């Protein structure tokens, strides 16, 4: 293969990895919007909390002498999902439920306030400097001749793809086949009618925040394992990118959030490789504007139904 083709394949690998992480976070945005028609601007900070909880859990397990990697990863994943989900539930109870029925700008401002509160809360508790951990999963495969460009696929990238596939399949099955999933679809179609039919809409909305937070927790753990560095500000940028991915794919559509994350990840990867890293955000947001000009509902979005 030529070097050009090998470099192209490498950018696809990098873009799919980055896009998978965006997709995890974007689903939280799109699920909340699909249920209550509002944007949860505290979701990026929920992802940041998930990353910090992962670091703390890994450090605590190392302190007590638990070093078996599969066990460490499994326990860290469970702890991170459990605690981060509790934060997601708390955000819904504190920032959204008391304001339900008010003008839609009120809970929006409340969510922004919650976002700032969580960011400052982590700064006070953990400091504002970067926290780094040693790589837990290292190594990978190299493809290509020794005298040409070599494609590198790390074990961690395979872990990210596999984890994404497992969780997205589980979420799809949950939404499509379980009673709670059917209830959430009913609430997203018409909340008042669902309430009249006996569906506990408060429970469905709370469950939506919890699921979104759980997926953000998984993204936080994967980022910690992949990059090895966290700080109190990672939630803002990642949240903004994930929100962009959700809009790009069609806000309110779970497959759209997945597709939007992948498209955004590939766009950033190719821009960094063939233009310059400084322009990756410019190109990504320009793509968003371009797509919305021709398809205002996003790639997989449906015509908007006004929600209150």
C-alpha positions as CSV (number, residue, x, y, z in Angstrom):
1,X,0.0,0.0,0.0
2,X,1.1,3.6,-0.6
3,X,1.9,5.9,2.3
4,X,-1.0,8.1,1.4
5,X,-3.5,5.2,1.8
6,X,-1.9,4.1,5.0
7,X,-2.1,7.6,6.5
8,X,-5.7,7.7,5.4
9,X,-6.4,4.4,7.2
10,X,-4.7,5.8,10.3
11,X,-6.9,8.9,10.4
12,X,-10.0,6.6,10.1
13,X,-8.8,4.7,13.1
14,X,-8.1,7.9,15.1
15,X,-11.4,9.4,14.0
16,X,-13.5,6.4,15.0
17,X,-11.9,6.3,18.4
18,X,-12.6,10.0,19.1
19,X,-16.0,9.8,17.6
20,X,-16.9,6.9,19.8
21,X,-16.2,9.0,22.9
22,X,-18.2,11.9,21.5
23,X,-21.1,9.5,20.8
24,X,-21.2,8.3,24.4
25,X,-21.6,11.9,25.7
26,X,-23.9,13.0,22.8
27,X,-26.5,10.4,23.7
28,X,-27.0,12.0,27.1
29,X,-27.8,15.3,25.4
30,X,-30.1,13.8,22.8
31,X,-32.0,11.5,25.3
32,X,-32.8,14.4,27.6
33,X,-33.9,16.6,24.6
34,X,-36.0,13.8,23.2
35,X,-37.8,13.4,26.5
36,X,-38.3,16.9,27.8
37,X,-37.3,19.1,24.8
38,X,-34.5,20.8,26.7
39,X,-30.7,20.8,26.6
40,X,-28.9,19.6,29.8
41,X,-25.9,21.9,29.8
42,X,-24.6,20.3,33.0
43,X,-24.0,17.0,31.0
44,X,-20.4,17.9,30.1
45,X,-19.6,18.3,33.8
46,X,-21.2,14.9,34.5
47,X,-18.8,13.4,32.1
48,X,-15.9,15.3,33.8
49,X,-17.1,13.9,37.2
50,X,-17.0,10.4,35.7
51,X,-13.4,10.9,34.6
52,X,-12.4,12.0,38.1
53,X,-14.3,9.2,39.8
54,X,-12.5,6.7,37.6
55,X,-9.1,8.1,38.5
56,X,-10.0,8.0,42.2
57,X,-11.3,4.5,42.0
58,X,-8.2,3.2,40.2
59,X,-6.0,4.9,42.8
60,X,-7.9,3.5,45.7
61,X,-7.8,0.0,44.2
62,X,-4.0,0.3,43.7
63,X,-3.6,1.5,47.3
64,X,-5.3,-1.6,48.7
65,X,-3.1,-3.8,46.5
66,X,-5.6,-4.8,43.8
67,X,-3.6,-4.9,40.6
68,X,-5.3,-7.5,38.4
69,X,-6.2,-5.4,35.4
70,X,-9.5,-7.0,34.3
71,X,-10.8,-6.8,37.9
72,X,-9.6,-3.2,38.3
73,X,-11.3,-2.1,35.1
74,X,-14.5,-3.9,35.9
75,X,-14.8,-2.6,39.5
76,X,-13.8,0.9,38.3
77,X,-16.5,0.8,35.6
78,X,-19.2,-0.2,38.1
79,X,-18.1,2.4,40.7
80,X,-17.9,5.1,38.1
81,X,-21.3,4.3,36.6
82,X,-23.0,4.0,40.0
83,X,-21.7,7.3,41.5
84,X,-22.0,9.3,38.2
85,X,-25.5,8.1,37.7
86,X,-26.3,9.4,41.2
87,X,-25.0,12.8,40.1
88,X,-27.2,12.6,37.0
89,X,-30.2,11.8,39.1
90,X,-29.4,14.7,41.4
91,X,-29.1,17.2,38.5
92,X,-32.6,16.2,37.4
93,X,-34.0,16.5,40.9
94,X,-32.3,19.8,41.8
95,X,-32.1,21.7,38.5
96,X,-35.0,20.4,36.4
97,X,-37.9,18.9,38.3
98,X,-38.6,21.8,40.6
99,X,-38.8,24.1,37.5
100,X,-40.9,21.8,35.3
101,X,-43.7,23.8,33.8
102,X,-41.9,27.1,34.0
103,X,-40.7,29.0,30.9
104,X,-38.1,26.9,29.1
105,X,-35.4,29.5,29.7
106,X,-35.7,29.0,33.5
107,X,-34.4,25.4,33.6
108,X,-31.9,26.2,30.9
109,X,-30.3,28.8,33.2
110,X,-30.6,26.4,36.1
111,X,-28.7,23.8,34.1
112,X,-25.9,26.3,33.3
113,X,-25.7,27.2,37.0
114,X,-25.5,23.6,37.9
115,X,-22.7,23.2,35.3
116,X,-20.7,26.0,36.9
117,X,-21.4,24.7,40.4
118,X,-20.1,21.2,39.5
119,X,-16.9,22.6,37.9
120,X,-16.1,24.7,40.9
121,X,-17.0,21.9,43.2
122,X,-14.4,19.7,41.5
123,X,-11.8,22.5,41.6
124,X,-12.3,22.9,45.3
125,X,-12.2,19.2,46.0
126,X,-9.4,18.1,43.6
127,X,-7.6,21.3,42.6
128,X,-7.5,22.9,39.2
129,X,-4.3,21.3,37.9
130,X,-4.1,18.3,35.7
131,X,-4.2,14.9,37.3
132,X,-2.4,12.1,35.4
133,X,-2.2,8.3,35.8
134,X,0.1,5.7,34.3
135,X,-1.3,3.9,31.2
136,X,-3.0,0.7,32.2
137,X,-3.5,-0.6,28.7
138,X,-0.4,-0.1,26.5
139,X,0.8,-1.7,23.2
140,X,-0.9,-2.4,19.9
141,X,-0.4,-3.6,16.4
142,X,1.6,-2.0,13.6
143,X,0.9,-2.5,9.9
144,X,3.0,-1.5,7.0
145,X,6.6,-2.0,5.9
146,X,9.6,-0.8,7.9
147,X,10.5,1.6,5.2
148,X,7.1,3.2,4.8
149,X,4.4,4.8,7.0
150,X,3.1,2.3,9.6
151,X,-0.5,2.2,10.7
152,X,-0.8,1.9,14.5
153,X,-3.8,0.3,16.2
154,X,-3.5,0.4,19.9
155,X,-5.2,-2.1,22.3
156,X,-6.9,0.8,24.0
157,X,-8.5,1.9,20.7
158,X,-9.9,-1.7,20.3
159,X,-11.2,-1.5,23.9
160,X,-13.0,1.8,23.1
161,X,-14.6,0.4,19.9
162,X,-15.6,-2.8,21.7
163,X,-17.1,-0.9,24.7
164,X,-19.0,1.4,22.4
165,X,-20.4,-1.5,20.4
166,X,-21.5,-3.3,23.6
167,X,-23.1,-0.3,25.3
168,X,-24.8,1.0,22.1
169,X,-26.3,-2.4,21.4
170,X,-27.5,-2.7,25.1
171,X,-29.0,0.8,24.9
172,X,-30.8,0.0,21.6
173,X,-32.2,-3.3,23.1
174,X,-33.3,-1.5,26.3
175,X,-35.1,1.3,24.4
176,X,-36.7,-1.1,21.9
177,X,-37.6,-4.1,24.0
178,X,-38.1,-3.2,27.7
179,X,-41.2,-1.8,29.4
180,X,-39.2,1.2,30.6
181,X,-37.8,1.8,27.2
182,X,-41.3,1.7,25.6
183,X,-42.4,4.1,28.3
184,X,-39.6,6.5,27.5
185,X,-40.6,6.4,23.8
186,X,-44.2,7.2,24.7
187,X,-43.1,10.1,26.9
188,X,-40.9,11.5,24.1
189,X,-43.9,11.4,21.7
190,X,-46.4,13.0,24.0
191,X,-45.7,13.5,27.7
192,X,-49.2,14.6,28.7
193,X,-50.9,11.7,26.9
194,X,-48.4,9.2,28.4
195,X,-49.2,10.6,31.9
196,X,-52.9,10.2,31.3
197,X,-52.3,6.6,30.3
198,X,-50.7,5.9,33.6
199,X,-47.0,6.2,32.8
200,X,-45.0,7.6,35.6
201,X,-43.4,10.4,33.6
202,X,-41.3,11.7,36.5
203,X,-39.7,8.2,36.8
204,X,-39.1,8.0,33.1
205,X,-37.4,11.5,33.0
206,X,-35.2,10.6,36.0
207,X,-34.3,7.3,34.3
208,X,-33.3,9.2,31.2
209,X,-30.9,11.5,33.2
210,X,-29.5,8.4,34.9
211,X,-28.8,6.5,31.7
212,X,-27.2,9.6,30.1
213,X,-25.0,10.0,33.1
214,X,-24.1,6.3,33.1
215,X,-22.9,6.6,29.4
216,X,-21.0,9.8,30.2
217,X,-19.3,7.9,33.1
218,X,-18.2,5.2,30.6
219,X,-16.8,8.0,28.3
220,X,-15.0,9.5,31.3
221,X,-13.3,6.1,32.1
222,X,-12.4,5.6,28.5
223,X,-10.8,9.0,28.3
224,X,-8.8,8.4,31.4
225,X,-7.5,5.1,30.1
226,X,-6.8,6.6,26.6
227,X,-5.3,10.0,27.5
228,X,-4.3,9.5,31.1
229,X,-5.0,13.1,32.1
230,X,-8.0,14.8,33.6
231,X,-8.8,18.3,34.8
232,X,-11.8,20.3,35.9
233,X,-12.3,21.9,32.5
234,X,-12.5,18.8,30.2
235,X,-16.3,18.8,30.6
236,X,-16.8,22.1,28.9
237,X,-15.0,21.4,25.6
238,X,-16.1,17.7,25.4
239,X,-19.7,18.7,26.3
240,X,-19.7,21.4,23.5
241,X,-18.3,18.9,21.0
242,X,-20.8,16.2,22.0
243,X,-23.7,18.7,21.8
244,X,-22.5,19.6,18.3
245,X,-22.4,15.9,17.5
246,X,-26.0,15.5,18.8
247,X,-27.2,18.4,16.7
248,X,-25.3,17.2,13.7
249,X,-26.9,13.8,13.9
250,X,-30.3,15.1,14.7
251,X,-31.0,16.2,18.3
252,X,-33.4,13.7,19.9
253,X,-32.3,10.8,17.8
254,X,-30.1,8.2,19.5
255,X,-28.8,6.7,16.2
256,X,-28.2,10.3,15.1
257,X,-26.1,11.0,18.1
258,X,-24.0,8.0,17.4
259,X,-23.6,9.0,13.7
260,X,-22.9,12.7,14.6
261,X,-20.2,11.6,17.1
262,X,-18.5,9.5,14.4
263,X,-18.7,12.2,11.7
264,X,-17.4,14.8,14.1
265,X,-14.5,12.5,15.2
266,X,-13.5,11.7,11.6
267,X,-13.7,15.4,10.7
268,X,-11.4,16.5,13.5
269,X,-9.0,13.6,12.7
270,X,-8.7,14.4,9.0
271,X,-8.4,18.1,9.6
272,X,-5.6,17.6,12.1
273,X,-3.8,15.3,9.7
274,X,-4.2,17.1,6.4
275,X,-4.6,20.8,7.5
276,X,-3.6,21.7,11.0
277,X,-4.7,20.9,14.5
278,X,-5.6,24.6,15.1
279,X,-8.3,24.4,12.4
280,X,-10.0,21.2,13.5
281,X,-12.7,23.1,15.5
282,X,-13.3,25.6,12.7
283,X,-13.8,22.8,10.1
284,X,-16.0,20.8,12.5
285,X,-18.3,23.7,13.3
286,X,-18.3,24.8,9.6
287,X,-19.5,21.3,8.7
288,X,-22.2,21.6,11.3
289,X,-23.4,24.9,9.8
290,X,-23.3,23.5,6.3
291,X,-25.3,20.4,7.1
292,X,-27.9,22.4,9.1
293,X,-28.3,24.8,6.2
294,X,-29.4,22.0,3.9
295,X,-30.9,19.7,6.5
296,X,-32.0,21.7,9.6
297,X,-33.0,18.6,11.6
298,X,-29.6,17.1,11.3
299,X,-28.5,13.9,9.5
300,X,-31.1,11.6,11.1
301,X,-33.4,14.0,12.8
302,X,-37.2,14.2,12.3
303,X,-39.1,17.4,11.7
304,X,-39.3,19.1,15.0
305,X,-42.3,18.8,17.3
306,X,-42.5,21.7,19.7
307,X,-42.3,20.5,23.3
308,X,-43.0,22.5,26.4
